[in-house]
Amino acid sequence: MPLKQEYHRADERAFLDERGTSASLTPNGLNPATILEKAVRERIVDSYFYKEQCFAINEADIVDRVVSYVEFIGGVTGVTQKPTPFLCLVFKLLQLAPSDEILDEYLNFGGEKFKYLRALAVFYIRLTRQDKDIYKKLEPVLEDKRKLKRKGRNGMGLTFMDSFVDDLLTKDRVCATSLWKMRKRDILEDLEVLEPRVSPLGNLEDLLEEEEDVKIEENGRYESESVVRSMSRSRSRSPRSRTYSRSRSRSRSRSESPPRHRLADDDRMDIDRPVRYREEGVPGRETC
């Protein structure tokens, strides 16, 4: 009697069981199987990309999948809410639960060559790490100004790495995923959990003082320029120039207007004509 051949199939849905999972809890105390929403998890498991490219891979294979297939960040796309390769790899990282050393390699290696690997790492850190570790890991990435493609239900768009990290630190929902609410930075500073952040641009008070100095200098330059303009205008309107312009205008008016004695002669001729006619007795006119 031939032996019955048994086939072992990987059951990815075992990880979706909310009653328990073989993976340990994340450093922030959350169950990795419940971090993503249930509807999103089911779409990921049923997607072709997850079945084809995310089966039996490890942390090193994640790098190869990101380089080969991830061309944009996002959650679900289209009317059917199809999960993106970016979100599928995030779900795979939740299963693998990589250590901090591996995440640092993702951040550093992704910072030099592959920006979407860095984006994947910061998103996973935001989901699984404690608030103090999130600020320490993500704030240095705010200096990264590279462009990222972002695809959602409304289509493709453009964003930047620092803008994406800022959304992870400030918003409650990113890439079709509800982010757990963490404490604000000023609260952690008051509790002396974190040190005050020093911006690469410098201290805020120093920047404000520099802006005030620049405004004062600009105002001084504007006032000095206005004084110079007023002095030049006053020189152009000196008495000498006024007399010269007046004499010139008078000469023009005299040359254009006819002489007064000619006008007087013409008027005299017009007055004398009827008298002359009356004296000579021109026919056709009555003499008085």
C-alpha positions in Angstrom: 0.0 0.0 0.0 1.6 3.2 -1.1 2.3 5.8 1.6 0.1 8.8 1.6 2.0 11.8 0.5 1.4 14.9 2.6 1.8 18.4 1.4 2.5 21.3 3.7 1.1 24.6 2.7 1.9 27.8 4.4 -1.1 29.3 6.0 -0.7 33.0 6.1 -4.0 33.5 7.7 -2.7 31.9 10.9 -1.0 35.2 11.5 -4.2 37.0 11.2 -5.8 35.2 14.1 -6.5 37.9 16.6 -6.7 35.4 19.5 -3.0 34.8 19.4 0.1 34.7 17.2 3.5 33.1 17.2 5.1 36.5 16.8 6.1 38.3 19.9 4.6 41.7 20.8 6.2 44.8 19.4 8.4 47.1 21.6 5.4 49.4 22.0 3.3 46.6 23.4 1.0 46.1 20.3 0.1 42.8 18.7 1.7 42.9 15.2 -1.2 40.9 13.8 -3.6 43.7 14.7 -1.7 46.8 13.8 -3.1 46.9 10.3 -6.8 47.0 9.9 -8.6 43.7 9.4 -10.0 44.6 5.9 -6.5 45.7 4.8 -4.9 42.6 6.1 -7.3 40.3 4.2 -6.7 42.2 1.0 -3.0 41.9 1.5 -3.1 38.2 2.0 -5.3 37.7 -1.1 -3.2 39.9 -3.3 -1.1 38.5 -6.1 2.0 40.4 -5.1 1.9 39.0 -1.6 1.4 35.4 -2.7 4.1 35.6 -5.4 6.8 37.8 -3.9 6.4 37.7 -0.1 6.3 34.0 0.5 9.2 32.5 2.5 11.4 35.6 2.4 13.7 37.0 5.2 15.0 40.4 6.1 17.7 40.3 3.4 15.1 39.5 0.7 13.1 42.6 1.7 15.9 44.7 0.3 15.7 42.9 -3.0 11.9 43.2 -3.2 12.0 46.9 -2.4 14.6 47.6 -5.1 12.8 45.5 -7.7 9.1 46.3 -7.1 8.5 49.3 -5.0 8.3 52.4 -7.1 6.0 54.5 -4.9 4.6 54.6 -1.3 0.9 54.2 -0.5 -1.7 52.1 1.1 -4.6 50.9 -1.1 -5.3 52.1 -4.7 -8.2 52.2 -7.1 -11.8 51.4 -6.6 -11.1 47.9 -5.6 -8.7 49.1 -2.9 -5.8 47.0 -4.1 -2.9 47.0 -1.6 0.4 48.4 -2.9 3.7 46.5 -2.8 4.9 49.0 -0.2 2.1 48.0 2.2 2.5 44.3 1.5 6.1 44.5 2.5 5.2 46.4 5.7 2.9 43.5 6.6 5.7 41.1 5.9 8.0 43.0 8.2 5.3 42.8 10.9 5.6 39.0 10.6 9.4 39.0 10.5 9.8 41.5 13.4 13.4 42.6 12.5 15.7 43.9 15.2 16.9 47.4 15.7 20.3 46.6 14.1 18.5 45.5 10.9 16.3 48.6 10.9 19.4 50.8 11.3 20.9 49.1 8.2 17.7 49.8 6.3 17.9 53.4 7.3 21.5 53.9 6.5 21.7 51.7 3.4 18.4 53.2 2.2 19.7 56.7 2.9 22.7 56.2 0.6 21.1 54.3 -2.4 17.4 53.3 -2.0 15.0 55.9 -0.7 12.0 53.6 -0.7 13.8 51.2 1.6 14.3 54.1 4.0 10.6 55.0 3.7 9.7 51.4 4.5 11.9 51.4 7.5 10.5 54.7 9.0 7.0 53.6 8.5 7.6 50.3 10.2 9.4 52.1 13.1 6.4 54.3 13.5 4.1 51.3 13.8 6.1 49.2 16.2 8.5 51.3 18.4 8.0 53.4 21.5 7.5 57.1 21.2 11.0 58.1 22.4 12.6 55.8 19.9 10.4 57.0 17.1 11.5 60.6 17.7 15.2 59.6 17.9 15.0 57.5 14.7 12.8 59.7 12.5 13.9 63.2 13.3 17.3 62.8 11.6 15.4 61.7 8.4 13.7 65.1 8.3 16.9 66.4 6.6 16.3 64.1 3.6 14.7 66.2 0.9 14.4 63.5 -1.9 11.3 63.2 -3.9 8.9 60.2 -3.4 6.0 59.1 -5.5 2.8 58.5 -3.6 -0.2 56.6 -4.9 -3.6 56.5 -3.3 -7.3 56.2 -4.2 -7.2 59.5 -6.1 -4.2 58.5 -8.2 -0.5 59.2 -8.3 1.1 62.2 -6.6 4.4 63.6 -5.5 5.8 64.1 -2.0 9.1 64.3 -0.3 10.9 62.2 2.3 10.8 64.9 5.0 7.1 65.5 4.3 6.4 61.8 4.6 8.2 61.6 8.0 6.4 64.7 9.2 3.1 63.1 8.4 4.2 60.0 10.5 5.0 62.3 13.4 1.9 64.5 13.3 -1.0 62.7 11.6 -3.2 59.9 12.8 -3.6 58.0 9.5 -1.0 57.4 6.8 -1.0 54.9 3.9 -4.4 53.4 4.8 -3.2 52.7 8.3 -4.3 54.1 11.6 -1.3 55.1 13.6 -1.3 54.7 17.4 -1.4 57.9 19.3 1.9 58.7 20.9 2.9 61.5 23.3 4.0 64.8 21.9 7.6 65.8 22.0 7.2 68.7 24.5 5.7 66.3 27.0 8.6 63.9 26.7 11.0 66.8 27.1 9.2 67.9 30.3 9.5 64.3 31.6 13.2 64.4 30.7 12.8 61.4 28.4 14.1 63.4 25.5 16.5 66.2 25.2 15.4 69.4 23.5 15.8 69.1 19.7 18.4 71.3 18.1 17.3 72.2 14.6 20.0 72.0 11.8 18.9 75.6 10.9 19.9 76.8 14.4 18.2 78.2 17.4 14.8 79.8 16.9 15.6 82.8 19.0 18.8 83.5 17.1 16.9 83.2 13.8 14.3 85.7 15.0 17.1 88.1 16.1 18.8 87.8 12.7 15.5 88.5 10.9 15.0 91.6 13.0 18.6 92.8 12.2 18.0 92.3 8.5 14.8 94.2 8.7 16.5 97.1 10.5 19.3 97.1 7.9 16.8 97.1 5.1 14.8 100.0 6.7 18.1 102.0 7.1 19.0 101.4 3.5 15.5 102.5 2.4 15.7 105.6 4.5 19.1 106.5 3.2 18.0 106.0 -0.4 14.9 108.2 0.2 17.2 110.9 1.7 19.4 110.8 -1.4 16.4 111.0 -3.7 15.0 113.9 -1.8 18.3 115.8 -2.0 18.6 115.2 -5.7 15.1 116.4 -6.2 15.8 119.6 -4.2 18.9 120.3 -6.3 17.0 119.9 -9.5 14.5 122.4 -8.2 17.1 125.1 -7.3 16.3 128.9 -7.9 18.7 129.2 -10.7 17.0 126.5 -12.7 13.6 128.1 -11.9 14.7 131.5 -13.3 16.2 129.9 -16.3 13.0 127.9 -17.0 10.8 131.0 -16.5 12.9 133.2 -18.8 12.9 130.4 -21.4 9.1 130.1 -21.2 8.7 133.8 -21.5 10.8 134.0 -24.6 8.8 131.2 -26.1 5.5 133.0 -25.4 6.8 136.2 -26.8 7.9 134.6 -30.0 4.7 132.8 -30.5 2.3 135.7 -29.8 1.9 138.5 -32.4 3.2 142.1 -31.5 0.9 144.4 -29.7 1.3 147.4 -32.1 0.2 145.4 -35.1 -3.0 144.4 -33.3 -3.6 148.0 -32.5 -3.1 149.0 -36.1 -5.5 146.4 -37.3 -8.1 147.4 -34.7 -7.6 151.0 -35.7 -8.1 150.2 -39.4 -11.4 148.4 -38.5 -12.6 151.4 -36.6 -11.6 154.0 -39.3 -13.2 152.1 -42.3 -16.8 153.1 -41.8 -15.8 156.7 -41.2 -13.8 156.8 -44.3 -16.7 155.4 -46.3 -19.0 158.0 -44.9 -16.7 160.8 -45.8 -16.0 159.8 -49.4 -19.7 159.0 -50.0 -19.4 155.5 -51.4 -22.6 154.7 -53.4 -24.8 152.2 -51.8 -24.1 153.4 -48.3 -26.0 156.1 -46.4 -24.0 159.0 -45.1 -24.8 160.4 -41.8 
